[in-house]
Amino acid sequence: MLLVAFGQKKMFKKIIPALLHLFLYVGFIVVNFEVIEFILDGLMGSHRIIAKWLGSAGMLPLYTISLNLFEFFTVAVLSASIIFLIRRNILKVNRFGGMEMKGWPKLDANLILIFEITLMFAIVTMNATDQILQLRGAAHYPETGRIFFSDVLLVPLYNNLSIPVLIGIERVAWWFHIIGIFGFALYITYSKHLHVVLAFPNTWFSNLEPMGKLPNMPEVTKEVQMMLGIAAQDQPETVSEDIPRLGAKDIRDLSWKNLLDAYTCTECGRCTAVCPANITGKKLSPRKVMMDTRDRVEELGAAIIKNGKDYDDGRSLLDDYISREELFACTTCNACVEACPVLIDQVSIIIQLRRYLNMEESGAPAELNMMYSNIETSFSPWKFAPSDRFNWAKELMAESDSN
């Protein structure tokens, strides 16, 4: 978790977006330290209370250095957000496209970036007007020392304004930022940016088995062992005798980790960008699988809250959200899992839905059903008798004997 979630190790496969995202990530943490002073000022009816405390203790240079560090990351976040906005809407990077990214997902991504830009601009505006008011000796504006970026970029724009106008701008910027911070904290719970919180537990609980190792179904393993006369000593005692469903048809059949994966998805598209099925024109998009799962949770969750936990709306994740064509396009190569920056397991959901189709509905494509039948009757994917399995070697053996 320290490497992947905190260190963003997997982001650095693409160095430019990784550095820009690092500015956003570190800036988000660092700038919020300045918000502590905002909150203290709001609660105590003061202005730059920490500056007054440190100034009275002869430690004002420490405050000035801190403010410049905060403002550096403020400008870094501002710049990164503008670049990300350009990449999404002007350069139109391929992985930000796709049928699942139309409508709200696209708007959500742009709203977040615009939100961040305006919040950061409010900070530098507040600092710039604050510095001018300090120099003019306005009441309640203690000395902070020079704040480089706001001094260079914005002070010249506001320098000719009157003190009442400057105070008004400074106060509006302060209120906009503090309200914006709390508003953003609420907004992310409805947004793809919920990964800001969920990326850490999702990485902590991620599957540490080798990629491509598919988990067996305990119920099926138990039945096979019974058929072969093998004692099921390694099976967990918690295996239920009543098997409600093999595989998964809807979200109730998925694990809590599958649903956590869905809510952790930030819709970055790295999974879809490396998916061989998607690259070759198939309908499958691993990102869409995660977004569909989350949308289905929202839909059924709202219905359950209204009608009770046993409510059935007649819809399901399979067919109503994710088509069979998408599921059977997956090669289970796990390229999507390997590409995900926060270790989301898209393949797990696909496999469980396919297991339901195969084992409950016999709904696999005809070619696969034929292969299953051949394996059951002839013990190989090809339809010929087991006794003929080594016929291909007879000529080689005869040639070897003649030599």
RODO-2510 file (C-alpha; in nm, 4 decimals, decimal comma):
residues 403
     n   res          X          Y          Z
     1     m     0,0000     0,0000     0,0000
     2     l     0,2912     0,2367     0,0716
     3     l     0,4308     0,1830    -0,2769
     4     v     0,1117     0,1683    -0,4827
     5     a    -0,1406     0,3865    -0,2989
     6     f     0,0805     0,6410    -0,1214
     7     g     0,3787     0,6233    -0,3579
     8     q     0,1714     0,5971    -0,6786
     9     k     0,4271     0,3514    -0,8138
    10     k     0,2143     0,2231    -1,1018
    11     m     0,1331     0,5745    -1,2243
    12     f     0,4935     0,6242    -1,3343
    13     k     0,4665     0,4016    -1,6394
    14     k     0,3708     0,7261    -1,8165
    15     i     0,6027     0,9887    -1,6747
    16     i     0,4302     1,3137    -1,7841
    17     p     0,0762     1,2398    -1,6571
    18     a     0,2364     1,0766    -1,3514
    19     l     0,4236     1,3961    -1,2597
    20     l     0,1140     1,6094    -1,3185
    21     h    -0,0936     1,3768    -1,1030
    22     l     0,1797     1,3812    -0,8383
    23     f     0,1479     1,7609    -0,8211
    24     l    -0,2282     1,7222    -0,7710
    25     y    -0,1832     1,4508    -0,5103
    26     v     0,0900     1,6198    -0,3045
    27     g    -0,0702     1,9606    -0,3530
    28     f    -0,4017     1,8276    -0,2252
    29     i    -0,2286     1,7170     0,0956
    30     v     0,0039     2,0150     0,1438
    31     v    -0,2451     2,2909     0,0629
    32     n    -0,4875     2,1470     0,3162
    33     f    -0,2386     2,2316     0,5916
    34     e    -0,3033     2,5968     0,5100
    35     v    -0,6749     2,5253     0,5410
    36     i    -0,6119     2,4512     0,9108
    37     e    -0,5385     2,8205     0,9570
    38     f    -0,8488     2,9088     0,7532
    39     i    -1,0637     2,7035     0,9880
    40     l    -0,9000     2,8474     1,3012
    41     d    -0,9562     3,2002     1,1698
    42     g    -1,3189     3,1211     1,0971
    43     l    -1,3814     2,9724     1,4403
    44     m    -1,1936     3,2393     1,6361
    45     g    -1,2875     3,5456     1,4299
    46     s    -0,9226     3,6276     1,3595
    47     h    -0,7070     3,6688     1,0498
    48     r    -0,3882     3,4679     0,9962
    49     i    -0,3804     3,3621     1,3594
    50     i    -0,0804     3,1324     1,3110
    51     a     0,1163     3,4229     1,1588
    52     k     0,0446     3,6258     1,4747
    53     w     0,1503     3,3370     1,7002
    54     l     0,4763     3,2734     1,5140
    55     g     0,5446     3,6448     1,4725
    56     s     0,5148     3,7049     1,8459
    57     a     0,7561     3,4163     1,9042
    58     g     1,0100     3,5584     1,6581
    59     m     0,9468     3,2743     1,4091
    60     l     0,7824     3,4690     1,1262
    61     p     1,0410     3,3447     0,8658
    62     l     0,9124     2,9903     0,9296
    63     y     0,5596     3,1059     0,8451
    64     t     0,6823     3,2841     0,5302
    65     i     0,8672     2,9730     0,4098
    66     s     0,5591     2,7588     0,4775
    67     l     0,3318     2,9971     0,2866
    68     n     0,5665     2,9961    -0,0127
    69     l     0,5756     2,6158    -0,0066
    70     f     0,1947     2,6028     0,0083
    71     e     0,1691     2,8513    -0,2754
    72     f     0,4190     2,6588    -0,4896
    73     f     0,1944     2,3545    -0,4718
    74     t    -0,1113     2,5758    -0,5242
    75     v     0,0344     2,6968    -0,8536
    76     a     0,1447     2,3405    -0,9393
    77     v    -0,2097     2,2098    -0,8856
    78     l    -0,3495     2,5019    -1,0856
    79     s    -0,1104     2,4343    -1,3759
    80     a    -0,1652     2,0561    -1,3721
    81     s    -0,5439     2,0996    -1,3704
    82     i    -0,5289     2,3335    -1,6708
    83     i    -0,3067     2,0871    -1,8601
    84     f    -0,5405     1,7973    -1,7751
    85     l    -0,8363     2,0045    -1,8961
    86     i    -0,6563     2,0682    -2,2267
    87     r    -0,5660     1,6999    -2,2652
    88     r    -0,9278     1,5952    -2,2145
    89     n    -1,1049     1,8528    -2,4274
    90     i    -0,8592     1,9849    -2,6868
    91     l    -0,5946     1,7163    -2,7399
    92     k    -0,8621     1,4484    -2,6773
    93     v    -0,6344     1,1717    -2,5468
    94     n    -0,7799     0,8412    -2,6681
    95     r    -0,8204     0,6736    -2,3303
    96     f    -1,0520     0,9525    -2,2135
    97     g    -1,2982     0,8579    -2,4888
    98     g    -1,5313     0,5619    -2,5271
    99     m    -1,9055     0,5165    -2,5186
   100     e    -1,9046     0,4873    -2,1394
   101     m    -1,7437     0,8320    -2,1051
   102     k    -2,0275     1,0319    -2,2551
   103     g    -2,2676     1,2423    -2,0535
   104     w    -2,2118     1,2583    -1,6781
   105     p    -1,8669     1,0869    -1,6655
   106     k    -1,7229     1,3442    -1,9055
   107     l    -1,8952     1,6338    -1,7290
   108     d    -1,7845     1,5038    -1,3883
   109     a    -1,4180     1,4928    -1,4927
   110     n    -1,4325     1,8478    -1,6274
   111     l    -1,6222     1,9804    -1,3246
   112     i    -1,3574     1,8449    -1,0886
   113     l    -1,0760     2,0106    -1,2834
   114     i    -1,2656     2,3425    -1,3028
   115     f    -1,3397     2,3146    -0,9308
   116     e    -0,9701     2,2667    -0,8520
   117     i    -0,8662     2,5554    -1,0772
   118     t    -1,1089     2,7992    -0,9123
   119     l    -1,0142     2,6878    -0,5598
   120     m    -0,6441     2,7353    -0,6278
   121     f    -0,7048     3,0713    -0,7954
   122     a    -0,8986     3,1802    -0,4859
   123     i    -0,5933     3,1065    -0,2670
   124     v    -0,3468     3,3088    -0,4750
   125     t    -0,6026     3,5917    -0,5063
   126     m    -0,6460     3,5991    -0,1286
   127     n    -0,2698     3,6010    -0,0750
   128     a    -0,2102     3,8755    -0,3324
   129     t    -0,4725     4,1131    -0,1922
   130     d    -0,3567     4,0271     0,1613
   131     q    -0,0019     4,1369     0,0785
   132     i    -0,1186     4,4702    -0,0640
   133     l    -0,3313     4,5328     0,2456
   134     q    -0,0327     4,4552     0,4700
   135     l     0,1829     4,7090     0,2862
   136     r    -0,0908     4,9726     0,3145
   137     g    -0,1228     4,9121     0,6890
   138     a    -0,4839     4,7957     0,6809
   139     a    -0,6186     4,6830     1,0179
   140     h    -0,6249     4,3112     1,1061
   141     y    -0,3738     4,2176     0,8302
   142     p    -0,0542     4,1022     1,0076
   143     e     0,2772     4,0759     0,8281
   144     t     0,3439     3,7445     0,6533
   145     g     0,6576     3,8202     0,4560
   146     r     0,6723     3,8087     0,0768
   147     i     0,4708     3,5331    -0,0906
   148     f     0,6475     3,4924    -0,4223
   149     f     0,3931     3,3567    -0,6722
   150     s     0,0971     3,5737    -0,5752
   151     d     0,3309     3,8744    -0,5496
   152     v     0,4646     3,8231    -0,9009
   153     l     0,1500     3,7024    -1,0763
   154     l    -0,1415     3,8911    -0,9188
   155     v    -0,0269     4,1828    -0,7019
   156     p     0,0266     4,4045    -1,0121
   157     l    -0,3372     4,3400    -1,1155
   158     y    -0,4821     4,4562    -0,7841
   159     n    -0,2318     4,7217    -0,6808
   160     n    -0,4372     5,0197    -0,7964
   161     l    -0,7567     4,9190    -0,6148
   162     s    -0,8801     5,0922    -0,2997
   163     i    -0,8530     4,9358     0,0447
   164     p    -1,2303     4,8624     0,0776
   165     v    -1,2329     4,6908    -0,2629
   166     l    -0,9208     4,4883    -0,1749
   167     i    -1,0733     4,3799     0,1561
   168     g    -1,3898     4,2755    -0,0287
   169     i    -1,1912     4,0684    -0,2810
   170     e    -0,9794     3,9121    -0,0070
   171     r    -1,2859     3,8176     0,2006
   172     v    -1,4742     3,6773    -0,0998
   173     a    -1,1692     3,4675    -0,1926
   174     w    -1,1392     3,3419     0,1684
   175     w    -1,5065     3,2452     0,1895
   176     f    -1,5071     3,0924    -0,1580
   177     h    -1,2131     2,8703    -0,0726
   178     i    -1,3354     2,7520     0,2675
   179     i    -1,6882     2,6829     0,1370
   180     g    -1,5385     2,5233    -0,1738
   181     i    -1,3217     2,2883     0,0337
   182     f    -1,6190     2,1595     0,2329
   183     g    -1,8366     2,1495    -0,0776
   184     f    -1,5734     1,9472    -0,2638
   185     a    -1,5530     1,7036     0,0286
   186     l    -1,9249     1,6369    -0,0193
   187     y    -1,9107     1,6344    -0,3979
   188     i    -1,6471     1,3616    -0,4239
   189     t    -1,8885     1,1144    -0,2617
   190     y    -2,0998     1,1457    -0,5804
   191     s    -1,8000     1,1585    -0,8115
   192     k    -1,5312     0,9387    -0,9612
   193     h    -1,2973     1,1207    -0,7233
   194     l    -1,4182     0,8983    -0,4410
   195     h    -1,0951     0,7117    -0,5190
   196     v    -0,9187     0,9860    -0,3197
   197     v    -1,0429     0,7971    -0,0135
   198     l    -1,1043     0,4429    -0,1388
   199     a    -0,7732     0,3887    -0,3208
   200     f    -0,6019     0,3114     0,0103
   201     p    -0,8322     0,0392     0,1499
   202     n    -0,8775    -0,1031    -0,2000
   203     t    -0,5022    -0,1436    -0,2383
   204     w    -0,4727    -0,2869     0,1134
   205     f    -0,7336    -0,5555     0,0399
   206     s    -0,6144    -0,6303    -0,3153
   207     n    -0,5505    -0,9850    -0,4327
   208     l    -0,1857    -1,0786    -0,3756
   209     e    -0,2052    -1,4071    -0,5679
   210     p    -0,0183    -1,4252    -0,9025
   211     m    -0,2139    -1,2608    -1,1837
   212     g    -0,4033    -1,5121    -1,3916
   213     k    -0,4603    -1,7532    -1,1036
   214     l    -0,8362    -1,8008    -1,1092
   215     p    -0,9952    -1,8989    -0,7776
   216     n    -1,1848    -2,2269    -0,7691
   217     m    -1,5464    -2,2339    -0,6576
   218     p    -1,5485    -2,4263    -0,3262
   219     e    -1,8915    -2,5780    -0,3948
   220     v    -1,7848    -2,7113    -0,7353
   221     t    -1,4476    -2,8323    -0,6069
   222     k    -1,6244    -3,0259    -0,3332
   223     e    -1,8562    -3,1966    -0,5844
   224     v    -1,5648    -3,2898    -0,8132
   225     q    -1,3686    -3,4351    -0,5235
   226     m    -1,6703    -3,6401    -0,4178
   227     m    -1,7084    -3,7732    -0,7741
   228     l    -1,3411    -3,8716    -0,7820
   229     g    -1,3548    -4,0248    -0,4379
   230     i    -1,1113    -3,7718    -0,2949
   231     a    -1,1604    -3,6651     0,0657
   232     a    -1,2484    -3,2957     0,0740
   233     q    -1,0104    -3,2321     0,3618
   234     d    -0,8812    -2,9050     0,2229
   235     q    -1,2243    -2,7507     0,1757
   236     p    -1,3389    -2,4850     0,4241
   237     e    -1,6079    -2,5914     0,6657
   238     t    -1,8122    -2,2858     0,5713
   239     v    -1,9122    -2,4246     0,2299
   240     s    -2,2899    -2,4094     0,2179
   241     e    -2,4947    -2,7137     0,1262
   242     d    -2,7499    -2,4818    -0,0343
   243     i    -2,5932    -2,3313    -0,3477
   244     p    -2,7978    -2,0230    -0,4394
   245     r    -2,6186    -1,9523    -0,7654
   246     l    -2,3073    -2,0603    -0,9527
   247     g    -2,1148    -1,7550    -1,0628
   248     a    -2,2768    -1,4127    -1,0576
   249     k    -2,5747    -1,2635    -1,2377
   250     d    -2,6247    -0,9459    -1,0370
   251     i    -2,4405    -0,7410    -0,7774
   252     r    -2,5848    -0,9437    -0,4875
   253     d    -2,3761    -1,2357    -0,6155
   254     l    -2,0516    -1,0380    -0,6182
   255     s    -1,8197    -0,9961    -0,3197
   256     w    -1,7824    -0,6748    -0,1202
   257     k    -1,4336    -0,6423    -0,2712
   258     n    -1,5785    -0,6438    -0,6235
   259     l    -1,8094    -0,3587    -0,5243
   260     l    -1,5236    -0,1724    -0,3534
   261     d    -1,3274    -0,2074    -0,6790
   262     a    -1,6178    -0,0502    -0,8679
   263     y    -1,6372     0,2505    -0,6367
   264     t    -1,2578     0,2936    -0,6386
   265     c    -1,2415     0,3210    -1,0188
   266     t    -1,1327     0,6699    -1,1233
   267     e    -1,2285     0,6107    -1,4897
   268     c    -0,8725     0,6871    -1,6051
   269     g    -0,9035     0,4359    -1,8900
   270     r    -0,5618     0,2776    -1,8483
   271     c    -0,7248    -0,0659    -1,8298
   272     t    -0,9219    -0,0196    -2,1518
   273     a    -0,6193     0,1320    -2,3291
   274     v    -0,4182    -0,1927    -2,2839
   275     c    -0,7058    -0,4409    -2,3316
   276     p    -0,6258    -0,6517    -2,6420
   277     a    -0,9951    -0,7155    -2,7036
   278     n    -1,0740    -0,3439    -2,7024
   279     i    -0,7676    -0,2599    -2,9128
   280     t    -0,8840    -0,5030    -3,1821
   281     g    -1,2302    -0,3489    -3,1987
   282     k    -1,4291    -0,5712    -2,9623
   283     k    -1,7019    -0,4192    -2,7433
   284     l    -1,5242    -0,5063    -2,4195
   285     s    -1,4016    -0,2142    -2,2085
   286     p    -1,2775    -0,3094    -1,8590
   287     r    -1,3464     0,0474    -1,7442
   288     k    -1,7091     0,0138    -1,8581
   289     v    -1,7413    -0,3116    -1,6599
   290     m    -1,6436    -0,1271    -1,3417
   291     m    -1,8641     0,1733    -1,4177
   292     d    -2,1599    -0,0537    -1,5001
   293     t    -2,1138    -0,2401    -1,1727
   294     r    -2,1128     0,0858    -0,9770
   295     d    -2,4183     0,2152    -1,1668
   296     r    -2,6058    -0,1073    -1,0932
   297     v    -2,5200    -0,0791    -0,7223
   298     e    -2,6593     0,2748    -0,7240
   299     e    -2,9759     0,1690    -0,9050
   300     l    -3,0532    -0,1352    -0,6922
   301     g    -2,9396     0,0373    -0,3724
   302     a    -3,1873     0,3207    -0,4232
   303     a    -3,4650     0,0685    -0,4906
   304     i    -3,3771    -0,1347    -0,1784
   305     i    -3,3809     0,1775     0,0404
   306     k    -3,7281     0,2550    -0,0908
   307     n    -3,8793    -0,0955    -0,1038
   308     g    -3,6824    -0,3168     0,1387
   309     k    -3,3770    -0,5407     0,1146
   310     d    -3,5561    -0,8274    -0,0626
   311     y    -3,6807    -0,6075    -0,3459
   312     d    -3,6222    -0,7381    -0,6991
   313     d    -3,6567    -0,4870    -0,9802
   314     g    -3,6379    -0,7521    -1,2518
   315     r    -3,3076    -0,6210    -1,3825
   316     s    -2,9538    -0,7520    -1,3454
   317     l    -2,5920    -0,6573    -1,4090
   318     l    -2,5754    -0,9280    -1,6744
   319     d    -2,7570    -0,8334    -1,9977
   320     d    -2,9115    -0,5100    -1,8655
   321     y    -2,5694    -0,3515    -1,8128
   322     i    -2,2965    -0,5828    -1,9395
   323     s    -2,3625    -0,7773    -2,2588
   324     r    -2,2586    -1,1358    -2,3263
   325     e    -2,0560    -1,0179    -2,6218
   326     e    -1,8432    -0,8072    -2,3891
   327     l    -1,7904    -1,0926    -2,1443
   328     f    -1,6787    -1,3502    -2,3988
   329     a    -1,4427    -1,1025    -2,5676
   330     c    -1,2223    -1,1121    -2,2557
   331     t    -0,9091    -1,3277    -2,2869
   332     t    -0,8416    -1,3135    -1,9088
   333     c    -0,4900    -1,1895    -1,9864
   334     n    -0,5087    -0,9552    -1,6838
   335     a    -0,3520    -0,6655    -1,8752
   336     c    -0,6239    -0,4431    -1,7292
   337     v    -0,5461    -0,5534    -1,3727
   338     e    -0,1745    -0,4968    -1,4258
   339     a    -0,2353    -0,1467    -1,5688
   340     c    -0,4669    -0,0242    -1,2912
   341     p    -0,2930     0,2285    -1,0619
   342     v    -0,4899     0,1094    -0,7557
   343     l    -0,5003    -0,2689    -0,8191
   344     i    -0,8646    -0,3001    -0,9245
   345     d    -0,9488    -0,6550    -1,0401
   346     q    -1,1757    -0,6161    -1,3427
   347     v    -1,1281    -0,9767    -1,4532
   348     s    -1,2838    -1,1138    -1,1326
   349     i    -1,6256    -0,9678    -1,2178
   350     i    -1,6024    -1,0829    -1,5807
   351     i    -1,5132    -1,4387    -1,4762
   352     q    -1,7994    -1,4608    -1,2276
   353     l    -2,0542    -1,3414    -1,4839
   354     r    -1,9176    -1,5882    -1,7382
   355     r    -1,9336    -1,8686    -1,4840
   356     y    -2,3027    -1,7969    -1,4353
   357     l    -2,3646    -1,8045    -1,8096
   358     n    -2,1717    -2,1302    -1,8505
   359     m    -2,2922    -2,3181    -1,5438
   360     e    -2,6443    -2,1891    -1,4912
   361     e    -2,7682    -2,1048    -1,8396
   362     s    -2,5320    -2,2925    -2,0744
   363     g    -2,5210    -1,9543    -2,2367
   364     a    -2,1689    -1,9689    -2,3789
   365     p    -2,1169    -1,9317    -2,7551
   366     a    -2,1807    -2,2487    -2,9561
   367     e    -1,8087    -2,3011    -3,0182
   368     l    -1,7367    -2,3050    -2,6457
   369     n    -2,0304    -2,5335    -2,5659
   370     m    -1,8995    -2,7764    -2,8294
   371     m    -1,5557    -2,7660    -2,6688
   372     y    -1,7054    -2,8287    -2,3232
   373     s    -1,8971    -3,1266    -2,4592
   374     n    -1,5853    -3,2709    -2,6216
   375     i    -1,3871    -3,2352    -2,2984
   376     e    -1,6662    -3,4108    -2,1073
   377     t    -1,6995    -3,7024    -2,3490
   378     s    -1,3578    -3,7288    -2,5159
   379     f    -1,1358    -3,5685    -2,2539
   380     s    -0,9967    -3,3168    -2,5035
   381     p    -1,1248    -3,0103    -2,6912
   382     w    -1,1361    -3,2144    -3,0157
   383     k    -1,4039    -3,4632    -3,1029
   384     f    -1,2251    -3,7965    -3,1385
   385     a    -1,2067    -4,1063    -2,9226
   386     p    -0,9471    -4,1132    -2,6429
   387     s    -0,8134    -4,4370    -2,7913
   388     d    -0,7151    -4,2463    -3,1061
   389     r    -0,5269    -3,9768    -2,9189
   390     f    -0,1797    -4,1021    -3,0167
   391     n    -0,2568    -4,1991    -3,3762
   392     w    -0,0642    -3,8945    -3,4928
   393     a     0,2558    -4,0519    -3,3560
   394     k     0,2265    -4,3871    -3,5358
   395     e     0,3936    -4,2627    -3,8547
   396     l     0,6743    -4,1073    -3,6511
   397     m     0,7268    -4,4321    -3,4653
   398     a     0,7243    -4,6326    -3,7879
   399     e     0,9746    -4,3958    -3,9462
   400     s     1,1930    -4,4173    -3,6375
   401     d     1,1849    -4,7977    -3,6482
   402     s     1,2828    -4,8006    -4,0158
   403     n     1,5802    -4,5751    -3,9460
***
